[in-house]
Amino acid sequence: MSRSFAARTTAGAAAIAFGLAGCAATGDSGSPSSTRVAVVASTTILGSVADQVVECAGGQVQTLMPVGADPHDYAPSSSDVAAMVTATLVITNGLGLEEGLTSALATARQDGATVLEVGPALDPQPFGGSSDSPDPHVWMDVARMATAASVIGDKLAELTGEPAYGECGTTVAAALTATDAQVRTILDTVPAAARVLVTDHEAFGYFSRAYGYTVAGVVIPGGSTLAQPSSSELAALAQTVRTAGVTAIFANTANPTALVDALARESGQHVAVVELYVGSLGPAGSGADTYQAMMVTNAHRIADALAG
């Protein structure tokens, strides 16, 4: 990591911490009712946002998926199911993202769990113009996740009768709105003609619309990481890379990069492979261990790769 990149990431993390400091001060985490609030989140990304809301007002958040897990194929354990049944609220992305959790969530609902699917509340858009297949990758637009923080806070306020959760949701939403502006500023440094993305799978639809980028192609067809491209599809994408003058292909830290590496070689020109945090946060010390830090780090990596 370059010194300048580390400095920018540290500055972004400091701004995030400052923005949330007021939130922690407004909560009443010592109240008897708030200490009983237990929230279960499916992905590390939702876990990060929910934790900021719940930490502010009081309670605990358990995230089912570990750091680095692919949300498309994570399979829950029996203890995961037990945690969902006993939680005050289970928060999922929905829109078909958590494919491996489908039956477990159905069981939890039958046993009385309250499940909040955040994705449907965030103005979901279709994949590639298809009206019957919503794109689940809503978190790639930070402004949508600001709305998610408010949705989570309001739902907890409804369930507990404590308005502090709604207030904390609003506070976290404001911090995320500031992060959205920071991400936009970083990405705006890339010349308009260079704002072209080739990614490992179709996860950047919301991102490209929100921040003024174009997705020229994806290595794995469809919105899931579980599919496999054919050799002809890879060859066609390599031609697109050459024609568009693409200088970087963006991989996902949660998945192997073999296919992306193969595409870079197939293109027959110097193309960098740059890893982004897409389906999961990074570990502690990665510069992507909160949702806000993850999106700022991704923005820097994209800008550094494409700015030329």
C-alpha positions in Angstrom: 0.0 0.0 0.0 1.4 3.4 -0.9 2.0 6.0 1.8 -0.5 8.4 0.1 -3.2 5.7 -0.1 -2.7 4.9 3.6 -2.9 8.5 4.6 -6.1 9.0 2.6 -7.7 5.9 4.2 -6.7 6.9 7.7 -8.2 10.4 7.1 -11.4 8.8 5.9 -11.6 6.5 8.9 -11.0 9.4 11.2 -13.9 11.3 9.6 -16.2 8.3 10.0 -15.3 7.9 13.7 -15.9 11.6 14.3 -19.3 11.5 12.6 -20.5 8.6 14.7 -19.2 9.9 18.0 -22.3 12.0 18.6 -24.4 9.0 18.0 -22.8 7.0 20.8 -23.5 9.9 23.1 -27.2 10.0 22.4 -28.0 6.3 23.2 -29.4 5.0 26.5 -27.5 1.7 26.5 -27.9 1.3 30.2 -31.7 1.2 30.2 -33.2 -2.2 31.1 -35.2 -2.6 27.9 -32.3 -1.6 25.5 -29.9 -4.2 27.0 -32.3 -7.0 25.9 -32.3 -6.0 22.3 -30.5 -8.6 20.2 -30.1 -8.2 16.5 -28.9 -10.7 14.0 -27.6 -9.5 10.6 -26.9 -11.8 7.6 -23.9 -10.1 5.9 -20.9 -8.2 7.4 -22.0 -5.1 5.5 -25.5 -5.1 7.1 -23.9 -6.1 10.4 -21.7 -3.0 10.3 -24.5 -0.6 9.7 -26.9 -2.3 12.2 -24.1 -2.3 14.8 -23.7 1.4 14.5 -27.5 1.9 15.0 -27.7 -0.6 17.9 -24.5 0.5 19.6 -25.9 4.1 19.7 -29.2 3.1 21.3 -28.2 -0.1 23.2 -28.1 -3.8 22.5 -26.0 -6.3 20.6 -25.6 -7.4 17.0 -24.5 -10.8 15.8 -23.4 -11.2 12.2 -23.9 -14.6 10.7 -21.4 -14.5 7.9 -17.7 -14.2 8.8 -15.4 -11.7 7.1 -14.6 -12.9 3.6 -17.7 -15.0 3.2 -19.5 -14.9 -0.2 -23.2 -14.0 0.7 -24.4 -15.9 -2.4 -23.4 -19.3 -1.0 -23.1 -19.0 2.8 -24.8 -22.0 4.6 -25.9 -21.3 8.1 -25.2 -23.5 11.1 -27.8 -24.8 13.6 -26.5 -22.2 16.1 -27.2 -19.5 13.4 -30.8 -20.6 13.1 -31.2 -20.6 16.9 -29.8 -17.1 17.1 -32.3 -15.9 14.5 -35.2 -17.4 16.4 -34.3 -15.7 19.7 -33.4 -12.3 18.2 -35.4 -9.2 18.5 -34.9 -8.6 14.8 -33.2 -10.5 12.0 -31.9 -8.2 9.2 -31.2 -9.6 5.8 -30.5 -8.0 2.4 -33.2 -10.0 0.5 -33.7 -9.7 -3.2 -32.3 -13.2 -3.6 -28.8 -12.4 -2.3 -28.6 -14.9 0.6 -29.3 -18.0 -1.5 -28.0 -20.3 1.2 -30.1 -18.8 3.9 -33.5 -19.3 2.2 -34.7 -22.4 4.1 -33.2 -21.3 7.4 -35.0 -18.0 7.2 -38.3 -19.8 6.4 -37.8 -22.0 9.5 -36.9 -18.9 11.7 -40.1 -17.1 10.5 -42.2 -20.2 11.3 -40.7 -20.2 14.8 -41.7 -16.6 15.3 -38.7 -14.6 14.2 -39.2 -11.1 12.9 -37.2 -10.7 9.7 -36.5 -7.3 8.0 -35.4 -7.5 4.4 -33.7 -4.2 3.8 -33.2 -4.5 0.0 -36.9 -4.1 -1.0 -37.0 -0.8 0.9 -34.1 0.7 -1.0 -35.7 1.3 -4.5 -34.3 -1.9 -6.0 -33.5 -1.9 -9.7 -33.4 -4.7 -12.2 -30.4 -6.4 -13.6 -29.5 -5.2 -17.1 -33.0 -3.9 -17.9 -34.8 -7.1 -16.9 -38.0 -6.3 -15.1 -38.4 -9.7 -13.3 -34.9 -10.0 -11.7 -34.0 -7.4 -9.1 -30.4 -6.6 -8.5 -29.6 -7.4 -4.8 -26.3 -5.4 -4.6 -28.0 -2.3 -3.1 -25.2 -1.6 -0.7 -22.9 -0.5 -3.5 -24.7 2.8 -3.5 -23.8 4.5 -0.1 -26.9 6.8 -0.3 -29.1 3.7 -0.3 -27.4 2.4 2.8 -28.1 5.7 4.5 -31.7 4.9 3.9 -31.1 1.4 5.2 -29.8 2.8 8.5 -33.1 4.8 8.9 -35.1 1.7 8.0 -33.3 -0.4 10.6 -33.6 2.3 13.3 -37.3 2.8 12.7 -38.0 -1.0 12.7 -36.3 -1.4 16.1 -38.1 1.6 17.5 -41.4 0.0 16.4 -40.5 -3.4 17.9 -39.1 -2.0 21.2 -41.2 1.1 21.7 -38.0 3.1 22.2 -37.7 6.1 19.9 -33.9 6.2 20.6 -33.4 3.6 17.9 -35.2 5.7 15.3 -33.1 8.7 16.4 -29.9 6.7 16.1 -30.9 5.4 12.7 -31.2 9.0 11.6 -27.8 9.9 13.0 -26.1 6.9 11.3 -27.9 7.8 8.1 -26.3 11.3 8.3 -22.9 9.8 8.7 -23.4 7.6 5.7 -24.6 10.6 3.6 -21.3 12.2 4.5 -19.5 9.1 3.3 -21.4 9.1 0.1 -20.2 12.6 -0.6 -16.6 11.5 0.2 -16.8 8.5 -2.1 -18.2 10.7 -4.9 -15.4 13.2 -4.5 -12.8 10.5 -4.8 -14.4 8.9 -7.9 -14.8 12.3 -9.6 -11.0 12.5 -9.9 -11.2 9.9 -12.7 -11.6 11.5 -16.2 -15.1 10.9 -17.6 -13.7 8.8 -20.5 -11.9 6.5 -18.1 -14.8 5.7 -15.9 -15.2 2.2 -17.3 -15.5 -0.9 -15.1 -15.0 -4.6 -15.9 -15.8 -6.6 -12.8 -15.8 -10.3 -11.7 -19.6 -10.4 -11.5 -22.6 -8.2 -12.0 -22.4 -6.3 -8.7 -21.8 -2.7 -9.8 -25.1 -1.7 -11.3 -26.1 0.6 -8.4 -22.6 1.8 -8.1 -22.2 2.8 -11.7 -25.6 4.6 -11.8 -24.9 6.5 -8.5 -21.3 7.6 -9.3 -21.4 8.1 -13.1 -19.5 5.0 -14.2 -20.1 2.5 -17.0 -19.9 -1.3 -16.6 -18.4 -2.6 -19.9 -18.5 -6.3 -18.9 -18.5 -8.9 -16.2 -16.5 -12.1 -16.0 -19.2 -14.3 -14.4 -22.6 -13.9 -16.1 -25.6 -12.9 -14.0 -25.7 -11.4 -10.5 -24.5 -14.4 -8.6 -20.9 -15.6 -8.1 -22.0 -19.2 -8.4 -22.3 -19.2 -12.2 -19.4 -20.0 -14.6 -18.6 -18.3 -17.9 -18.0 -20.2 -21.1 -14.8 -20.0 -23.1 -16.6 -18.0 -25.8 -18.0 -15.6 -23.2 -14.5 -15.0 -21.9 -13.1 -14.5 -25.4 -15.8 -12.0 -26.2 -15.1 -10.1 -23.0 -11.4 -10.1 -23.7 -12.2 -8.4 -27.0 -14.3 -5.8 -25.2 -11.4 -5.1 -22.9 -9.1 -4.5 -25.8 -11.6 -2.4 -27.8 -12.5 -0.2 -24.8 -8.9 0.3 -23.8 -9.6 -1.1 -20.3 -6.6 -0.7 -18.0 -7.9 -2.5 -14.9 -10.2 -5.4 -14.1 -11.8 -5.4 -10.7 -12.0 -8.7 -8.7 -13.8 -9.5 -5.5 -11.8 -10.2 -2.3 -14.4 -12.8 -1.3 -13.8 -15.0 -4.4 -10.8 -16.5 -6.2 -9.3 -14.4 -8.9 -8.4 -17.2 -11.3 -11.1 -16.2 -13.9 -10.2 -12.5 -13.7 -6.5 -13.4 -14.1 -7.3 -15.5 -17.1 -9.3 -12.6 -18.7 -6.4 -10.2 -18.1 -4.0 -12.6 -19.9 -6.5 -13.3 -22.7 -6.8 -9.6 -23.4 -3.2 -9.6 -24.6 -2.3 -6.2 -23.1 -1.2 -4.9 -19.8 -4.3 -5.0 -17.6 -4.0 -4.7 -13.8 -6.2 -6.9 -11.6 -7.4 -4.9 -8.6 -9.3 -6.4 -5.7 -12.3 -4.7 -4.2 -14.4 -5.4 -1.2 -17.8 -6.3 -2.7 -19.7 -9.0 -0.7 -17.9 -8.7 2.6 -16.0 -6.3 4.8 -12.3 -6.8 5.3 -10.5 -8.0 8.4 -9.3 -5.6 11.2 -6.5 -3.4 9.9 -7.5 -3.8 6.2 -8.9 -0.3 5.8 -12.3 -1.9 5.1 -13.5 -3.2 8.5 -16.6 -1.0 8.6 -19.0 -0.4 5.8 -17.9 3.3 5.4 -14.2 2.4 5.4 -14.9 -0.3 2.8 -16.6 2.0 0.4 -13.9 4.7 0.8 -11.2 2.1 0.2 -13.0 0.8 -2.8 -13.3 4.3 -4.2 -9.6 5.0 -3.7 -8.6 1.7 -5.4 -10.9 2.4 -8.4 -9.7 6.0 -8.7 -6.0 5.0 -8.4 -6.4 2.2 -11.1 -8.3 4.3 -13.6 -7.1 7.9 -13.2 -4.0 7.1 -15.3 
